[in-house]
Amino acid sequence: MKKIQMVDLQGQYEQIKDKINTSLQEIMETSAFINGPEVQKFQKELEEYLDVKHVIPCANGTDALQIAMMGLGLQPGDEVITADFTFAATVEVIALLQLTPVLVDVEPDTFNIDPEAIKRAITPKTKAIVPVHLFGQTANMDAIMEIAKEHNLYVIEDNAQAIGAEFHSREAKTYKTGTIGDVASTSFFPSKNLGCFGDGGAIFTNNDDLAHIIRGIVNHGMYERYHHDVVGVNSRLDSFQAAVLRAKLPNLDLYNEARKEAALKYDEAFAGQEHIVIPLRKGECDTHVYHQYTLKITNGRRDELVKHMNEKGIPCGIYYPIPLHSQKAYKDERYKEENFPVTNQLVKEVISLPMHTELTDDQIALISKTVIDFINS
Ligand SMILES: *Cc1c(COP(=O)(O)O)cnc(C)c1O
């Protein structure tokens, strides 16, 4: 059996090696390293795939979130509501822009931001909600969009973990995640569902004016060469990364399908286990692209299990071990422990198993057997 990895990038590369090597070679020969044709082509192709009017590539997913917030003109002191249970990048950029992060609890079954908690957190200063489609599952966008409309708030989707996932709205419309709110960010970090060979990110929006503003912000606030109308940043996707992404984008649905297949096999293996809760998939099959396959271990032995897996040479991860409201950088006396019962519990129970496009049946069988045998031992 091939060595089990948390993410197998090598295996995926082998399948599209010729295509990638040829494009990278071409870029070296033309020296179109920045803003070359590959970047423009990728942008167009991603717009088509997502069915969104504007994709603005940038340097990484954290920049994408920051730039989205800058583009909306959020001002210091504005309150931005987001999930307590997510990667720190989400709250980091809010704080960095001197906006006020307002962390709220998540749902125990989907791990996504809880719309009821959002409602309770709204004040006259609230300007935006940042739902994260965590672990690849679409957040409850019907409820979130309704709250946003009622309170006149922007919705910025952090789509770093869910590219390719779908959302079926109450009105029976289908959207790709990242095209539902006012603006969205994504990351092409190598281990994401659509990953490049370095750092990369993008912003999506259907709003023409916002897209124009953002295109200037990513390029030093320039709308006309050497005229700087707003304070911007330097945030670019380079041609090498765009070429890798162009080679992978046509396979994205297949990649997500492979992840789903693996998830279903894990589900089957863990069915009926008393102390193991499999990740709930809300809605139809395509609303979860399994960036992570995350179990809850409910008998208090999660940490022992991690140790056991490590000893057996099977990788696993804890996403995330500490609630954001308890992190040194984001602590605030406004936060009361009783408002975060779910996150406080999840950080003790979750464990993510190897999940990627190259997992084999015998690997899945071995991983799940190792978990089950230990939990029942
Ligand atoms: C990966 C990730 C980001 C940041 O993306 P980078 O490209 O690493 O900057 C932001 N939000 C979430 C939820 C992520 O998983």
The ligand as an SDF file (V2000), in Angstrom:
LIG
                    3D

 15 15  0  0  0  0  0  0  0  0999 V2000
   -6.8720   28.6680    3.7090 C   0  0  0  0  0  0  0  0  0  0  0  0
   -7.8660   29.5760    4.2640 C   0  0  0  0  0  0  0  0  0  0  0  0
   -7.7550   30.9790    4.1820 C   0  0  0  0  0  0  0  0  0  0  0  0
   -6.4910   31.6720    3.7430 C   0  0  0  0  0  0  0  0  0  0  0  0
   -5.9730   31.3180    2.5340 O   0  0  0  0  0  0  0  0  0  0  0  0
   -4.4130   31.5820    2.2200 P   0  0  0  0  0  0  0  0  0  0  0  0
   -4.3490   31.4070    0.7480 O   0  0  0  0  0  0  0  0  0  0  0  0
   -3.6400   30.5670    2.9680 O   0  0  0  0  0  0  0  0  0  0  0  0
   -4.0960   32.9740    2.6300 O   0  0  0  0  0  0  0  0  0  0  0  0
   -8.7740   31.7610    4.6240 C   0  0  0  0  0  0  0  0  0  0  0  0
   -9.8930   31.2230    5.1420 N   0  0  0  0  0  0  0  0  0  0  0  0
  -10.0460   29.8940    5.2840 C   0  0  0  0  0  0  0  0  0  0  0  0
  -11.3060   29.3680    5.8680 C   0  0  0  0  0  0  0  0  0  0  0  0
   -9.0520   29.0260    4.8560 C   0  0  0  0  0  0  0  0  0  0  0  0
   -9.2070   27.7110    4.9930 O   0  0  0  0  0  0  0  0  0  0  0  0
  1  2  1  0
  2  3  1  0
  2 14  2  0
  3  4  1  0
  3 10  2  0
  4  5  1  0
  5  6  1  0
  6  7  2  0
  6  8  1  0
  6  9  1  0
 10 11  1  0
 11 12  2  0
 12 13  1  0
 12 14  1  0
 14 15  1  0
M  END
$$$$
